[in-house]
Amino acid sequence: MIMVLAQDNADSTSVTIAVFLLFLALLHVALWVAAFISVMRQDRLTGGGKFLWIVVIFGFPFLGSLGWFIFGRNAQLVKATSA
């Protein structure tokens, strides 16, 4: 009886962990997609600047995406604006 209860508890724990990991994976993908779209929609960056950020986001999906949202929006690779 104790073995059956222990096995049921282990199964529910593994399901809980699997659901939690799936949730984290979906958040990771959403962050990655949001960073990619944000870079592509950025008008201030040159084509080269966008390319570099996309390479960083693809090369380091989690840290690259966080880096874009923390540092990338104020990047110095900007187009010269006409007054």
N, C-alpha and C positions, 0 to 999 in steps of 0.2 A: 504494500500500500504506500509506504513512504517513497519507494523508488518511482512509482507512478506519479505521485505528486511532485517529486523532484524533477522528473522528466517533463511534466506539463509546465512547470515553472521555467525550466530551461528553454522550452519551446516558445513560451510567451516572451521571455527576455530576448531571445534571438530575433523574434518578429519585431519587437519594439526597437531594437538596435537597427534592424534593416530599414524600418520605416524612417527612423531618425537620419540614417545615412542617405537614404533616398531624398529626404527633404533638404539636407545639406548639399547634395549634388545638384538638385534643381535650383537652389539659391546660387550656387557657383555658376551654373550655366546662365542664369538670368543676369548675374553681374557681368559675365563675359560678353553676352550679347548687348547689354546696355552700354558697356564701354565701347564696343565696336561701333554701334550706331552713333554714339556720342562723338567719336572721333570723325566718322564720316560726315556728320552734319556740321562739324566745326568749320565756319567760314574763315576764321582768322589764320588757320594753318595753311602752309603751302602744301603742294603735293608731296614733297619730300618729307615734310613734318608729319603728315598723315601716314605716309609709308612707314616711317620709323616707329610711330606709336602702334601701328597695326602689327609690325614685327615684334615689338615688345609684348603686346597683348597675346599674340599667338605663341611666342616663345615661353612666356611665363604667365599662363592664364590667370591665376589668382593674384599674384603680386603685380603683374602688368596692369590688370584691371583696376586694382586699388591705386596703383601709381598714377594712372590716368586721372582718376577722380580726385586724388589728393594734389598732384603736382601738374598734371597735363593741361588742365584748363587755363593755367597761367604760363604755358610754355613760351619760350622766346622765339620759336620758329614761326614768325608771323609775317603776313603779307604787308607790304607797304600800302597804307591807305591813301587814297587821293582825297585831298581836302576840297 
